[in-house]
Amino acid sequence: METETIKQEAWNTPTPQFQNNKKVACGIFAILLGPLGIHKFYLGYTGTGILWLILSICSCATLTGLFGLIEGIIYLTKSDEEFYNTYQVGQKHWF
């Protein structure tokens, strides 16, 4: 009987809100400022951001510019929940 009540009331549970979802800002930073690695610093990946800057200097910003564009598109095409769980909770640093 209790499982029926839970199943019937499942429609009434609110969807979780992701308070600090940084998806749009990170996507824009990655596309526009990809060679500087601002999106890495914004997500809190300081070590990866410094490595990104070093790679940018060594490759004259061509490699990191391309990777920034790719990462920005990936960020913006993910759902809010998927982005939050992958990059903010799961701390996935690359792609």
N, C-alpha and C positions, 0 to 999 in steps of 0.2 A: 504494500500500500504506500509506503514512503517513497519508493522509487517512482511510482506513478506521479506523486506530488512533485518530486524533483523534476521529472521530465516535463510535466505540464507547466511548471514555473520557469523553465529554462529560457523561454522567450523573453522573460521579464528582467533578465540579468543584463546590466549595462556592459557595453564593450569597454575593455580597459583603455584608459587614456595614457598616452606616453608623454609625460610632462616635459621632459627635456629632449624631445626628438629633434635632432640637428640635421635631418635629411636634406632639406632644401638649401640651407646655408652651406653645408658641406658640398653638395652638388655644384652649386654656383661657384664656390671658392675653387673647387677642383678644375672646373672648366675654364674660368677666367684667370685664376692665379696658380694654375697647376705647377709651373716650374718653381714657384717659391715654397710649395708644400704647406700652404696656409691651412688647407683642409685637414692635414695630419695634426697640426698643432691644435686646431679647433676641436678635434675629437679627443685630444689629450694624449696623443702619441708623440711625446716630445722626442724620444730617441729616433723614432722613424722619421719625424720631421727634419731632424738634423741630418740624418742619412740622406733624405730626399734633397736637401740643400746641397750637400756634397756631390751627389750624383748630378744635380743641375749644373754645378760649376764645371764638373769634369766633362759633361756632354754638351756644354754650351746651351743648356735648357731645351735641347731638341727631344731627348729621350723622356725627360720628366714632363715636358709639355704634352707629349703624346699620351703618356701614362695618365696624366692628370685629366685629359679629355676623356679617356676611356673610363677612369674611375668615376668621374662626374656623371657620365651617362649611366653607369651601373648604379650609382647612388640614387639617382632620380627615377630610375625605372623600378626600383624595389618598393614594396609596400611599406607603409610606415612601421608596421609591426616587424616586418622582416629586417628592415634597416636597423631599427632599435635593438633587436635581439642579436643581430650579427655584428654590428660595429660598435655599439655602445655597451651592451651587456657582455657579448662574447669576445670583444676586443680583437677582432680580426683586422690585422694591420694592412694586408695587401689584398687587393681585388676581392 
